[in-house]
Amino acid sequence: MTDFKMVVEKQNGTATLWDQDSYLGSQTYSSGGICGPLAAKWMSARKLGQSFVAEMSQQEAREEVMQLRMNQNHEGDNFVANYLAMFGLRRAQTGYYKDNVSIGSVMANATSGYGFFFIGLLQEADDKPGHAFAVCSEANSYQFFDPNFGEARFGVAEDARKAFIDWFRLIYLHLNGPAVTEYYL
């Protein structure tokens, strides 16, 4: 059992594993990586009620993510908002944090009501890569997506918060720099 699945199941969730390395294959990207575009694609799949993993097996979806990566280079921070607008989601709130953000507070906000959250975290040094996550909160359903490992689903918000915090502390504690959160309705 993978660490991701173990952390999720410890908090009464179910995990759908996703292997970003298998998806990327031999393709290379700039130092910015592809986690942001994958998180945005996951949010659009959730909005449409589709399985992200199943959809990503289709060539069109893979090309869409590649286009999102190019858009990220040209549109900067607006690439997620511009993309999700095509699916009827509008950015309702943005939070910028200059220093280490409390991941517990971020997850409390992300699971406190209905909507989607895009979370971008950076390392303290500007030249170090960061990572992006996505969260979807619906009635009695709370999910988060780590583009490196997969999707986690929970029936209780507190279980989702605890699992995300445990996962963050296990794998991503080095992401202690600036952060951005975007809330979509």
Phi and psi restraints in degrees (value plus and minus 20) as a CYANA .aco file:
   2 THR   PHI     -95.3   -55.3
   2 THR   PSI     139.7   179.7
   3 ASP   PHI     -79.9   -39.9
   3 ASP   PSI     -60.5   -20.5
   4 PHE   PHI     -78.5   -38.5
   4 PHE   PSI     -70.6   -30.6
   5 LYS   PHI     -81.8   -41.8
   5 LYS   PSI     -60.5   -20.5
   6 MET   PHI     -83.5   -43.5
   6 MET   PSI     -64.7   -24.7
   7 VAL   PHI     -83.4   -43.4
   7 VAL   PSI     -63.5   -23.5
   8 VAL   PHI     -85.0   -45.0
   8 VAL   PSI     -67.7   -27.7
   9 GLU   PHI     -88.0   -48.0
   9 GLU   PSI     -49.0    -9.0
  10 LYS   PHI     -80.0   -40.0
  10 LYS   PSI     -49.4    -9.4
  11 GLN   PHI    -124.1   -84.1
  11 GLN   PSI       8.0    48.0
  12 ASN   PHI      47.1    87.1
  12 ASN   PSI       8.1    48.1
  13 GLY   PHI    -126.9   -86.9
  13 GLY   PSI     154.1   194.1
  14 THR   PHI    -139.6   -99.6
  14 THR   PSI     122.9   162.9
  15 ALA   PHI    -134.8   -94.8
  15 ALA   PSI     117.7   157.7
  16 THR   PHI    -132.4   -92.4
  16 THR   PSI      92.8   132.8
  17 LEU   PHI     -96.3   -56.3
  17 LEU   PSI     126.3   166.3
  18 TRP   PHI    -159.2  -119.2
  18 TRP   PSI     108.9   148.9
  19 ASP   PHI    -129.2   -89.2
  19 ASP   PSI      78.2   118.2
  20 GLN   PHI     -80.4   -40.4
  20 GLN   PSI     -56.3   -16.3
  21 ASP   PHI     -81.8   -41.8
  21 ASP   PSI     -59.2   -19.2
  22 SER   PHI     -85.6   -45.6
  22 SER   PSI     -57.8   -17.8
  23 TYR   PHI     -85.6   -45.6
  23 TYR   PSI     -65.0   -25.0
  24 LEU   PHI     -90.7   -50.7
  24 LEU   PSI     -54.7   -14.7
  25 GLY   PHI      37.6    77.6
  25 GLY   PSI    -149.8  -109.8
  26 SER   PHI    -113.6   -73.6
  26 SER   PSI     -15.2    24.8
  27 GLN   PHI     -90.1   -50.1
  27 GLN   PSI     123.9   163.9
  28 THR   PHI    -140.9  -100.9
  28 THR   PSI     134.7   174.7
  29 TYR   PHI    -153.1  -113.1
  29 TYR   PSI     149.3   189.3
  30 SER   PHI     -85.1   -45.1
  30 SER   PSI     154.6   194.6
  31 SER   PHI     -80.4   -40.4
  31 SER   PSI     -35.0     5.0
  32 GLY   PHI     -91.4   -51.4
  32 GLY   PSI     -35.1     4.9
  33 GLY   PHI      51.1    91.1
  33 GLY   PSI    -186.5  -146.5
  34 ILE   PHI    -149.9  -109.9
  34 ILE   PSI     -11.4    28.6
  35 CYS   PHI     -85.5   -45.5
  35 CYS   PSI     -56.2   -16.2
  36 GLY   PHI     -81.8   -41.8
  36 GLY   PSI     -71.4   -31.4
  37 PRO   PHI     -80.5   -40.5
  37 PRO   PSI     -57.9   -17.9
  38 LEU   PHI     -86.7   -46.7
  38 LEU   PSI     -59.5   -19.5
  39 ALA   PHI     -83.6   -43.6
  39 ALA   PSI     -61.3   -21.3
  40 ALA   PHI     -84.4   -44.4
  40 ALA   PSI     -61.7   -21.7
  41 LYS   PHI     -83.8   -43.8
  41 LYS   PSI     -60.3   -20.3
  42 TRP   PHI     -80.3   -40.3
  42 TRP   PSI     -62.7   -22.7
  43 MET   PHI     -83.1   -43.1
  43 MET   PSI     -60.2   -20.2
  44 SER   PHI     -87.1   -47.1
  44 SER   PSI     -58.3   -18.3
  45 ALA   PHI     -83.3   -43.3
  45 ALA   PSI     -62.9   -22.9
  46 ARG   PHI     -82.5   -42.5
  46 ARG   PSI     -62.5   -22.5
  47 LYS   PHI     -79.9   -39.9
  47 LYS   PSI     -57.5   -17.5
  48 LEU   PHI    -106.6   -66.6
  48 LEU   PSI     -20.9    19.1
  49 GLY   PHI      52.3    92.3
  49 GLY   PSI       7.1    47.1
  50 GLN   PHI    -126.2   -86.2
  50 GLN   PSI     137.2   177.2
  51 SER   PHI    -100.1   -60.1
  51 SER   PSI     101.4   141.4
  52 PHE   PHI     -80.4   -40.4
  52 PHE   PSI     -67.8   -27.8
  53 VAL   PHI     -81.8   -41.8
  53 VAL   PSI     -64.8   -24.8
  54 ALA   PHI     -84.7   -44.7
  54 ALA   PSI     -61.7   -21.7
  55 GLU   PHI     -84.8   -44.8
  55 GLU   PSI     -57.2   -17.2
  56 MET   PHI     -90.7   -50.7
  56 MET   PSI     -27.3    12.7
  57 SER   PHI    -100.3   -60.3
  57 SER   PSI     -29.2    10.8
  58 GLN   PHI    -113.2   -73.2
  58 GLN   PSI     120.0   160.0
  59 GLN   PHI     -79.4   -39.4
  59 GLN   PSI     -59.0   -19.0
  60 GLU   PHI     -80.8   -40.8
  60 GLU   PSI     -60.4   -20.4
  61 ALA   PHI     -87.1   -47.1
  61 ALA   PSI     -59.3   -19.3
  62 ARG   PHI     -84.2   -44.2
  62 ARG   PSI     -61.6   -21.6
  63 GLU   PHI     -86.3   -46.3
  63 GLU   PSI     -55.5   -15.5
  64 GLU   PHI     -81.5   -41.5
  64 GLU   PSI     -61.6   -21.6
  65 VAL   PHI     -85.9   -45.9
  65 VAL   PSI     -59.4   -19.4
  66 MET   PHI     -83.4   -43.4
  66 MET   PSI     -59.2   -19.2
  67 GLN   PHI     -85.4   -45.4
  67 GLN   PSI     -60.0   -20.0
  68 LEU   PHI     -80.0   -40.0
  68 LEU   PSI     -59.2   -19.2
  69 ARG   PHI     -82.9   -42.9
  69 ARG   PSI     -61.8   -21.8
  70 MET   PHI     -85.1   -45.1
  70 MET   PSI     -60.7   -20.7
  71 ASN   PHI     -81.4   -41.4
  71 ASN   PSI     -57.4   -17.4
  72 GLN   PHI     -79.9   -39.9
  72 GLN   PSI     -60.2   -20.2
  73 ASN   PHI     -84.1   -44.1
  73 ASN   PSI     -57.0   -17.0
  74 HIS   PHI    -110.4   -70.4
  74 HIS   PSI     -54.0   -14.0
  75 GLU   PHI    -120.8   -80.8
  75 GLU   PSI     -30.9     9.1
  76 GLY   PHI      41.6    81.6
  76 GLY   PSI    -155.3  -115.3
  77 ASP   PHI     -83.4   -43.4
  77 ASP   PSI     -36.8     3.2
  78 ASN   PHI    -105.1   -65.1
  78 ASN   PSI     -24.9    15.1
  79 PHE   PHI     -82.1   -42.1
  79 PHE   PSI     -56.8   -16.8
  80 VAL   PHI     -88.4   -48.4
  80 VAL   PSI     -67.3   -27.3
  81 ALA   PHI     -81.5   -41.5
  81 ALA   PSI     -63.5   -23.5
  82 ASN   PHI     -83.5   -43.5
  82 ASN   PSI     -61.4   -21.4
  83 TYR   PHI     -88.1   -48.1
  83 TYR   PSI     -69.7   -29.7
  84 LEU   PHI     -87.8   -47.8
  84 LEU   PSI     -43.9    -3.9
  85 ALA   PHI     -80.0   -40.0
  85 ALA   PSI     -49.6    -9.6
  86 MET   PHI     -86.5   -46.5
  86 MET   PSI     -36.7     3.3
  87 PHE   PHI    -128.7   -88.7
  87 PHE   PSI      -6.0    34.0
  88 GLY   PHI      62.5   102.5
  88 GLY   PSI      -8.9    31.1
  89 LEU   PHI    -118.5   -78.5
  89 LEU   PSI     114.3   154.3
  90 ARG   PHI    -138.0   -98.0
  90 ARG   PSI     126.0   166.0
  91 ARG   PHI     -95.1   -55.1
  91 ARG   PSI      97.5   137.5
  92 ALA   PHI    -116.2   -76.2
  92 ALA   PSI     -45.9    -5.9
  93 GLN   PHI    -179.5  -139.5
  93 GLN   PSI     124.5   164.5
  94 THR   PHI    -150.3  -110.3
  94 THR   PSI     116.9   156.9
  95 GLY   PHI    -141.8  -101.8
  95 GLY   PSI     111.1   151.1
  96 TYR   PHI    -135.2   -95.2
  96 TYR   PSI     113.0   153.0
  97 TYR   PHI    -143.5  -103.5
  97 TYR   PSI     106.0   146.0
  98 LYS   PHI     -97.8   -57.8
  98 LYS   PSI     -51.6   -11.6
  99 ASP   PHI    -141.3  -101.3
  99 ASP   PSI    -195.2  -155.2
 100 ASN   PHI     -70.3   -30.3
 100 ASN   PSI      97.6   137.6
 101 VAL   PHI    -107.2   -67.2
 101 VAL   PSI     128.0   168.0
 102 SER   PHI     -96.4   -56.4
 102 SER   PSI      88.6   128.6
 103 ILE   PHI     -85.0   -45.0
 103 ILE   PSI     -48.0    -8.0
 104 GLY   PHI     -84.2   -44.2
 104 GLY   PSI     -62.2   -22.2
 105 SER   PHI     -85.9   -45.9
 105 SER   PSI     -61.0   -21.0
 106 VAL   PHI     -80.1   -40.1
 106 VAL   PSI     -66.9   -26.9
 107 MET   PHI     -89.8   -49.8
 107 MET   PSI     -52.2   -12.2
 108 ALA   PHI     -81.7   -41.7
 108 ALA   PSI     -63.1   -23.1
 109 ASN   PHI     -86.3   -46.3
 109 ASN   PSI     -62.4   -22.4
 110 ALA   PHI     -87.5   -47.5
 110 ALA   PSI     -43.7    -3.7
 111 THR   PHI    -132.1   -92.1
 111 THR   PSI      -7.1    32.9
 112 SER   PHI    -109.0   -69.0
 112 SER   PSI     -30.8     9.2
 113 GLY   PHI    -179.0  -139.0
 113 GLY   PSI    -189.5  -149.5
 114 TYR   PHI    -102.9   -62.9
 114 TYR   PSI     118.7   158.7
 115 GLY   PHI     126.3   166.3
 115 GLY   PSI    -190.6  -150.6
 116 PHE   PHI    -143.7  -103.7
 116 PHE   PSI     121.8   161.8
 117 PHE   PHI    -143.7  -103.7
 117 PHE   PSI     115.2   155.2
 118 PHE   PHI    -128.5   -88.5
 118 PHE   PSI     106.7   146.7
 119 ILE   PHI    -141.3  -101.3
 119 ILE   PSI     100.9   140.9
 120 GLY   PHI    -136.7   -96.7
 120 GLY   PSI     102.6   142.6
 121 LEU   PHI    -140.2  -100.2
 121 LEU   PSI     122.3   162.3
 122 LEU   PHI    -141.0  -101.0
 122 LEU   PSI     140.3   180.3
 123 GLN   PHI     -98.9   -58.9
 123 GLN   PSI     143.1   183.1
 124 GLU   PHI     -81.2   -41.2
 124 GLU   PSI     -59.9   -19.9
 125 ALA   PHI     -99.1   -59.1
 125 ALA   PSI     114.6   154.6
 126 ASP   PHI     -81.5   -41.5
 126 ASP   PSI     -48.3    -8.3
 127 ASP   PHI    -107.5   -67.5
 127 ASP   PSI     -16.7    23.3
 128 LYS   PHI    -118.1   -78.1
 128 LYS   PSI     123.2   163.2
 129 PRO   PHI     -91.2   -51.2
 129 PRO   PSI     138.3   178.3
 130 GLY   PHI    -133.7   -93.7
 130 GLY   PSI    -174.3  -134.3
 131 HIS   PHI    -175.9  -135.9
 131 HIS   PSI     134.1   174.1
 132 ALA   PHI    -143.3  -103.3
 132 ALA   PSI     128.0   168.0
 133 PHE   PHI    -152.2  -112.2
 133 PHE   PSI     144.2   184.2
 134 ALA   PHI    -153.6  -113.6
 134 ALA   PSI     127.8   167.8
 135 VAL   PHI    -153.2  -113.2
 135 VAL   PSI     120.3   160.3
 136 CYS   PHI    -148.8  -108.8
 136 CYS   PSI     103.9   143.9
 137 SER   PHI    -137.3   -97.3
 137 SER   PSI     103.5   143.5
 138 GLU   PHI    -151.3  -111.3
 138 GLU   PSI    -200.0  -160.0
 139 ALA   PHI     -80.7   -40.7
 139 ALA   PSI      96.0   136.0
 140 ASN   PHI      37.0    77.0
 140 ASN   PSI       7.3    47.3
 141 SER   PHI    -169.0  -129.0
 141 SER   PSI     103.1   143.1
 142 TYR   PHI    -152.1  -112.1
 142 TYR   PSI     103.5   143.5
 143 GLN   PHI    -148.9  -108.9
 143 GLN   PSI     128.5   168.5
 144 PHE   PHI    -153.5  -113.5
 144 PHE   PSI     134.2   174.2
 145 PHE   PHI    -148.0  -108.0
 145 PHE   PSI     105.4   145.4
 146 ASP   PHI    -128.9   -88.9
 146 ASP   PSI      91.6   131.6
 147 PRO   PHI     -78.9   -38.9
 147 PRO   PSI     -36.1     3.9
 148 ASN   PHI    -105.3   -65.3
 148 ASN   PSI     -44.2    -4.2
 149 PHE   PHI    -150.8  -110.8
 149 PHE   PSI     -54.2   -14.2
 150 GLY   PHI     125.8   165.8
 150 GLY   PSI    -183.5  -143.5
 151 GLU   PHI    -133.4   -93.4
 151 GLU   PSI     120.8   160.8
 152 ALA   PHI    -142.4  -102.4
 152 ALA   PSI     116.9   156.9
 153 ARG   PHI    -146.2  -106.2
 153 ARG   PSI     120.7   160.7
 154 PHE   PHI    -160.3  -120.3
 154 PHE   PSI     134.5   174.5
 155 GLY   PHI    -115.3   -75.3
 155 GLY   PSI     -31.8     8.2
 156 VAL   PHI    -148.4  -108.4
 156 VAL   PSI     111.6   151.6
 157 ALA   PHI     -78.9   -38.9
 157 ALA   PSI     -62.7   -22.7
 158 GLU   PHI     -81.8   -41.8
 158 GLU   PSI     -57.0   -17.0
 159 ASP   PHI     -83.9   -43.9
 159 ASP   PSI     -60.9   -20.9
 160 ALA   PHI     -83.8   -43.8
 160 ALA   PSI     -63.6   -23.6
 161 ARG   PHI     -80.8   -40.8
 161 ARG   PSI     -68.4   -28.4
 162 LYS   PHI     -82.1   -42.1
 162 LYS   PSI     -64.2   -24.2
 163 ALA   PHI     -83.7   -43.7
 163 ALA   PSI     -63.4   -23.4
 164 PHE   PHI     -82.9   -42.9
 164 PHE   PSI     -64.6   -24.6
 165 ILE   PHI     -82.9   -42.9
 165 ILE   PSI     -64.9   -24.9
 166 ASP   PHI     -79.6   -39.6
 166 ASP   PSI     -63.7   -23.7
 167 TRP   PHI     -86.0   -46.0
 167 TRP   PSI     -64.1   -24.1
 168 PHE   PHI     -78.6   -38.6
 168 PHE   PSI     -67.1   -27.1
 169 ARG   PHI     -86.2   -46.2
 169 ARG   PSI     -51.1   -11.1
 170 LEU   PHI     -94.6   -54.6
 170 LEU   PSI     -61.3   -21.3
 171 ILE   PHI    -132.6   -92.6
 171 ILE   PSI     -55.0   -15.0
 172 TYR   PHI    -139.1   -99.1
 172 TYR   PSI       1.5    41.5
 173 LEU   PHI     -79.6   -39.6
 173 LEU   PSI     -43.4    -3.4
 174 HIS   PHI     -90.9   -50.9
 174 HIS   PSI     -32.4     7.6
 175 LEU   PHI    -102.3   -62.3
 175 LEU   PSI      57.9    97.9
 176 ASN   PHI    -134.9   -94.9
 176 ASN   PSI       0.8    40.8
 177 GLY   PHI    -124.8   -84.8
 177 GLY   PSI    -171.2  -131.2
 178 PRO   PHI     -81.3   -41.3
 178 PRO   PSI     137.2   177.2
 179 ALA   PHI    -163.8  -123.8
 179 ALA   PSI     136.6   176.6
 180 VAL   PHI    -153.9  -113.9
 180 VAL   PSI     118.7   158.7
 181 THR   PHI    -145.2  -105.2
 181 THR   PSI     117.7   157.7
 182 GLU   PHI    -147.1  -107.1
 182 GLU   PSI     107.5   147.5
 183 TYR   PHI    -125.3   -85.3
 183 TYR   PSI     109.3   149.3
 184 TYR   PHI    -141.8  -101.8
 184 TYR   PSI     119.0   159.0
